[in-house]
Amino acid sequence: MLEKNTQYRDKKTMLELVDIEPKGGPINQKNVDTEADLLGRPISAPIFISGMTGGHPETLEINKNIAMAAARFNIPMGVGSQRAMMEKDSLAYTYDVKKFARELILIGNIGASKLLVYDDKSVQRALDRIDADMLAIHTNPGQESIQPEGDLNFRGVMKRIFEVSRNIKQPVVVKEVGNGISKEVAASLNGHVYAIDVQGAGGTTWIGVETYRNKSRYGNAFWDWGIPTALSVLEAKSAFKGPVWSSGGIRTPKDVVKSIAIGAEICGMAKPIISSERSAGSDGVYLFLSKLITGVRNEMADLGFSSIKELSNAKVSFREPLNSILKQRRILKQK
Amino acid sequence: MKRVDRSMIDGIQFVHCAIPDLALKDTDTKYKLNEGVTLPHPIAVNAASEESALELSRSISDTPIAFDKSIFINGKLSCSLKSSYLVGVRDGVEAAKAIRLDSKAIPCMDASEAQDLDIWITQLRIAMFLTNSANLHELGNAPIYKMK
């Protein structure tokens, strides 16, 4: 399905409207340290691989290839929704990638609306089954709206997220699937979950995927629905005290650097990872990550930042229309 | 009858609500006119004449048919209308935007598009769901931003 053009049509991430003020002149790349940390564990760059797949025998190979490459860089990795293995335990092996990469930081995954069905013990069991270090709860009301059998009841979902976050051992990150998180939702989540992964608009649109897949009569009108990634990071940062992760249309080292500069803790990628895995397996993912991290180092060197901490304190400015939107949304003060 | 301002419709975006606290089936599209009539939904079909309004109204039950300053439902004239009809709206998401911009507006589809009415209504309800708006009053206050 992803071979079809399922990218946003008239909406970009708005990272192209973010400018970073250089910290003095360019510095030598050898003096740039891209290391960051997640849950107190070092990672070689502020990058993670968004959860994509699992639950079908063929997906083991994909998850394994990605996991092996990610582990070589200490890059965290997510798996796709664990719903399939929660309903059929014999499919758990398709997510169980730590047997190939013991040191991997692994992020489990369950749909927010499914929390109305599964109790906390079932969720805990699914995470323990694959030795997950975190849980991503994905929320996708837009995608569900276009599916013929979509989960269209979200009443009580927020409360269940709070309960699960309180009752399981692993830290919880709430993530969208490409439509972004607003400051209103971020404010509701504040104090209840560890992190927010905005997964904003500008990359792949799952509403678009479902529109193709189901020949939806409704979907086209919602194709470009969602909050662009940069705006969503800034919205979430304005209302949520914990870490905010940037994903949704992140494709280049510049996207990563800009995301960190506007306050994201780390940046997630999916499409470039799956494309490199499909073309050259684990080596393809390794090569992509290697180039990406080198690219991040080069960008930082050009701007004069020697560490991720320095970059996260960079001065940034916003071009229009992002600047005026941030004022309308009271994220930037009106002059 | 007013033509929708395309720059306004194209220039606003709803702020997506990632975790709505409602079910899609619970979205209430009932629209109460000042004239005391409650419409089942706020999307009207624009008729070319009073005769075609009556004819359309008989063939599409429960659907408001708009002509001039009148509205017809179930084959009869329901009221003379003070609210404004908006033509030039292209789908249910744009209808939601039109209502967000002017809660007294009644988005109107052309009679030639009337077969798509159920699609528009579903799109309107999805837009309500994705903005956590349980009814049209809440949709009228849903967060938006302007692109310019």
Chai-1 contact restraints between the chains, C-beta under 6 A:
chainA,res_idxA,chainB,res_idxB,connection_type,confidence,min_distance_angstrom,max_distance_angstrom,comment,restraint_id
A,T139,B,A18,contact,1.0,0.0,6.0,A-B,restraint_1
A,T139,B,I19,contact,1.0,0.0,6.0,A-B,restraint_2
A,P141,B,P20,contact,1.0,0.0,6.0,A-B,restraint_3
A,P141,B,L130,contact,1.0,0.0,6.0,A-B,restraint_4
A,G142,B,L130,contact,1.0,0.0,6.0,A-B,restraint_5
A,S145,B,I126,contact,1.0,0.0,6.0,A-B,restraint_6
A,L152,B,A23,contact,1.0,0.0,6.0,A-B,restraint_7
A,L152,B,L24,contact,1.0,0.0,6.0,A-B,restraint_8
A,N153,B,A23,contact,1.0,0.0,6.0,A-B,restraint_9
A,F154,B,P20,contact,1.0,0.0,6.0,A-B,restraint_10
A,R155,B,D21,contact,1.0,0.0,6.0,A-B,restraint_11
A,R155,B,L22,contact,1.0,0.0,6.0,A-B,restraint_12
A,R155,B,A23,contact,1.0,0.0,6.0,A-B,restraint_13
A,V157,B,I19,contact,1.0,0.0,6.0,A-B,restraint_14
A,M158,B,I19,contact,1.0,0.0,6.0,A-B,restraint_15
A,E176,B,A18,contact,1.0,0.0,6.0,A-B,restraint_16
A,N179,B,H16,contact,1.0,0.0,6.0,A-B,restraint_17
A,G180,B,H16,contact,1.0,0.0,6.0,A-B,restraint_18
A,I181,B,A18,contact,1.0,0.0,6.0,A-B,restraint_19
A,S182,B,V15,contact,1.0,0.0,6.0,A-B,restraint_20
A,V185,B,A18,contact,1.0,0.0,6.0,A-B,restraint_21
A,V185,B,I19,contact,1.0,0.0,6.0,A-B,restraint_22
A,R217,B,I119,contact,1.0,0.0,6.0,A-B,restraint_23
A,Y218,B,T122,contact,1.0,0.0,6.0,A-B,restraint_24
A,Y218,B,Q123,contact,1.0,0.0,6.0,A-B,restraint_25
A,A221,B,D91,contact,1.0,0.0,6.0,A-B,restraint_26
A,A221,B,V93,contact,1.0,0.0,6.0,A-B,restraint_27
A,A221,B,Q123,contact,1.0,0.0,6.0,A-B,restraint_28
A,G226,B,H16,contact,1.0,0.0,6.0,A-B,restraint_29
A,I227,B,H16,contact,1.0,0.0,6.0,A-B,restraint_30
A,P321,B,M147,contact,1.0,0.0,6.0,A-B,restraint_31
A,P321,B,K148,contact,1.0,0.0,6.0,A-B,restraint_32
A,I325,B,Y145,contact,1.0,0.0,6.0,A-B,restraint_33
A,Q328,B,Y145,contact,1.0,0.0,6.0,A-B,restraint_34
A,R329,B,Y145,contact,1.0,0.0,6.0,A-B,restraint_35
